[in-house]
């Protein structure tokens, strides 16, 4: 690549990561956009593109240029050094669009991968290892005072379909820098994973990500969410009330064989009072996380439940996009 197409890391932003320099040349000078659709996001299709010099495949995401979009790519760029965050390669300015070139993730979404296991059951030890990887991504963000605010399975992708594919976090559309306690006030969320304080009028902070982490851990261990609408809605008054009160349980048979240590960890993540909720550093220091090889390889019901409910999960993903007010 040459001219504006060269990677320019010309100044440090104080976080140990050089600032992102937008490119102003035509993306077609550096990449061939194949037209192959890799996925569908909130902003439309994610397309395949190929580096003309190296032949390496990337994903191309198109954003409407705005202050919010520029914040998204800047925060994503800062987090890209984490091995469990999808790498942002470059961004091109194109009239009123930002063309975002990302690492190509070919292994599918987290729950889809578990769902496809079929009779090859998912174990508690594997759940522990998976949670450690997700925790590493959140740890990196929180150390940089970045709240992701949309931690959910659809935003957790594998690099490849191979057994050694790496799980990575993506989509920084709701991410925001938060340097003080309770500095966030925009109620943006995906219903299943939303923390109770985000549903209320009060301000909140990056601990909302910890609640979402707890919801994902719960689903990983049984195959269904701790909070859901009994009426087929994205979010209902009853579901909202149960989230705000922290009302959930560990029903049998799905939870019968799950260790008490795992259940206790979920209880620490799903505290309705944010100040009582475990921090990401405390989470990563838990034996169930940092000594995952000692976690029992107990077969879980997760693959079966996710497989049996796959149509419902597909409907949920379509019906419950991440929500954010327009103001």
PENOR-V937009 format. One record per residue. N is the residue number from 1. RES is the residue in three letters. OMEGA is omega in radians with two decimals (* if undefined). Layout:
n = {N N}
res = {RES RES}
omega = {OMEGA OMEGA}
//
This chain:
n = {1 2 3 4 5 6 7 8 9 10 11 12 13 14 15 16 17 18 19 20 21 22 23 24 25 26 27 28 29 30 31 32 33 34 35 36 37 38 39 40 41 42 43 44 45 46 47 48 49 50 51 52 53 54 55 56 57 58 59 60 61 62 63 64 65 66 67 68 69 70 71 72 73 74 75 76 77 78 79 80 81 82 83 84 85 86 87 88 89 90 91 92 93 94 95 96 97 98 99 100 101 102 103 104 105 106 107 108 109 110 111 112 113 114 115 116 117 118 119 120 121 122 123 124 125 126 127 128 129 130 131 132 133 134 135 136 137 138 139 140 141 142 143 144 145 146 147 148 149 150 151 152 153 154 155 156 157 158 159 160 161 162 163 164 165 166 167 168 169 170 171 172 173 174 175 176 177 178 179 180 181 182 183 184 185 186 187 188 189 190 191 192 193 194 195 196 197 198 199 200 201 202 203 204 205 206 207 208 209 210 211 212 213 214 215 216 217 218 219 220 221 222 223 224 225 226 227 228 229 230 231 232 233 234 235 236 237 238 239 240 241 242 243 244 245 246 247 248 249 250 251 252 253 254 255 256 257 258 259 260 261 262 263 264 265 266 267 268 269 270 271 272 273 274 275 276 277 278 279 280 281 282 283 284 285 286 287 288 289 290 291 292 293 294 295 296 297 298 299 300 301 302 303 304 305 306 307 308 309 310 311 312 313 314 315 316 317 318 319 320 321 322 323 324 325 326 327}
res = {UNK UNK UNK UNK UNK UNK UNK UNK UNK UNK UNK UNK UNK UNK UNK UNK UNK UNK UNK UNK UNK UNK UNK UNK UNK UNK UNK UNK UNK UNK UNK UNK UNK UNK UNK UNK UNK UNK UNK UNK UNK UNK UNK UNK UNK UNK UNK UNK UNK UNK UNK UNK UNK UNK UNK UNK UNK UNK UNK UNK UNK UNK UNK UNK UNK UNK UNK UNK UNK UNK UNK UNK UNK UNK UNK UNK UNK UNK UNK UNK UNK UNK UNK UNK UNK UNK UNK UNK UNK UNK UNK UNK UNK UNK UNK UNK UNK UNK UNK UNK UNK UNK UNK UNK UNK UNK UNK UNK UNK UNK UNK UNK UNK UNK UNK UNK UNK UNK UNK UNK UNK UNK UNK UNK UNK UNK UNK UNK UNK UNK UNK UNK UNK UNK UNK UNK UNK UNK UNK UNK UNK UNK UNK UNK UNK UNK UNK UNK UNK UNK UNK UNK UNK UNK UNK UNK UNK UNK UNK UNK UNK UNK UNK UNK UNK UNK UNK UNK UNK UNK UNK UNK UNK UNK UNK UNK UNK UNK UNK UNK UNK UNK UNK UNK UNK UNK UNK UNK UNK UNK UNK UNK UNK UNK UNK UNK UNK UNK UNK UNK UNK UNK UNK UNK UNK UNK UNK UNK UNK UNK UNK UNK UNK UNK UNK UNK UNK UNK UNK UNK UNK UNK UNK UNK UNK UNK UNK UNK UNK UNK UNK UNK UNK UNK UNK UNK UNK UNK UNK UNK UNK UNK UNK UNK UNK UNK UNK UNK UNK UNK UNK UNK UNK UNK UNK UNK UNK UNK UNK UNK UNK UNK UNK UNK UNK UNK UNK UNK UNK UNK UNK UNK UNK UNK UNK UNK UNK UNK UNK UNK UNK UNK UNK UNK UNK UNK UNK UNK UNK UNK UNK UNK UNK UNK UNK UNK UNK UNK UNK UNK UNK UNK UNK UNK UNK UNK UNK UNK UNK UNK UNK UNK UNK UNK UNK UNK UNK UNK UNK UNK UNK UNK UNK UNK UNK UNK UNK}
omega = {-3.11 3.11 -3.14 -3.09 3.12 3.11 -3.11 3.07 -2.88 3.08 -3.10 -3.09 3.09 3.14 -3.10 -3.14 3.12 -3.13 3.10 3.08 3.14 3.11 -3.06 3.06 3.13 -3.13 3.14 3.07 -3.04 -3.05 2.94 3.09 -2.96 -3.07 3.11 -3.14 3.14 -3.12 3.11 3.12 3.13 -3.11 3.13 -3.05 2.96 -3.00 3.03 2.98 -3.03 3.10 -3.07 -3.12 -3.02 -3.07 -3.12 -3.13 3.09 3.05 -3.12 3.13 -3.10 3.11 2.96 -3.09 -3.14 3.08 -3.13 -3.13 3.13 3.05 3.13 -3.07 3.12 3.14 3.10 3.12 -3.14 -3.08 -2.98 3.12 3.12 -3.12 3.13 2.99 3.10 -3.06 3.00 -3.05 -3.08 3.12 3.13 3.02 -3.10 -3.11 -3.12 -3.13 2.94 3.13 -2.99 -3.14 -3.04 2.98 -3.12 -3.11 -2.99 -3.06 3.10 -3.11 -3.09 -3.04 3.09 -3.12 3.12 3.14 -3.08 3.14 3.13 -3.09 3.10 -2.95 3.06 -3.05 3.10 3.11 3.10 3.08 3.11 3.14 3.12 3.13 3.08 3.14 3.10 3.12 3.11 3.12 -3.12 3.10 3.12 -3.14 -3.07 3.05 3.08 -3.12 3.06 3.00 -3.12 3.04 3.07 3.09 3.14 -3.06 -3.13 3.13 3.10 -2.99 3.09 -3.14 -3.12 3.12 3.12 -3.14 -3.13 3.06 -3.07 3.12 -3.09 3.12 3.12 3.08 -3.14 -3.09 3.12 -3.06 3.13 3.09 -3.11 -3.04 3.12 -3.12 3.08 -3.11 -3.13 3.14 3.14 -3.10 3.10 -3.03 2.89 -2.91 -3.07 -2.93 -3.02 3.08 -3.08 -3.10 3.13 -3.14 -3.08 -3.09 -3.04 3.06 -3.09 -3.11 -3.02 3.09 3.04 3.10 -3.13 3.07 3.13 3.07 3.11 3.11 3.13 3.11 3.12 -3.11 3.12 -3.05 -3.13 3.11 3.10 -3.06 3.10 -3.12 3.12 3.12 3.08 -3.05 3.09 -3.12 3.07 3.03 -3.10 3.10 3.13 3.11 3.13 3.14 3.14 3.08 -3.08 3.12 -3.10 -3.10 3.07 3.10 -3.13 -3.01 3.01 0.11 -2.98 -3.05 -3.03 -3.05 -3.13 -3.06 3.09 3.12 3.11 3.14 -3.14 3.10 3.08 3.12 3.13 3.12 -3.06 3.00 -3.11 3.08 -3.06 -3.10 3.12 -3.09 3.10 3.03 -3.13 3.09 3.08 3.12 -3.10 3.13 3.12 3.12 -3.14 3.14 -2.98 3.01 -3.01 3.12 3.07 3.12 -3.12 3.13 -3.11 3.08 3.13 3.08 -2.93 -3.09 -3.13 -3.10 3.12 3.14 -3.13 -3.10 -3.02 3.12 3.12 3.13 3.10 3.12 3.13 -3.11 3.12 -3.00 -3.04 3.03 3.06 -3.03 3.09 3.11 -3.06 -3.10 *}
//
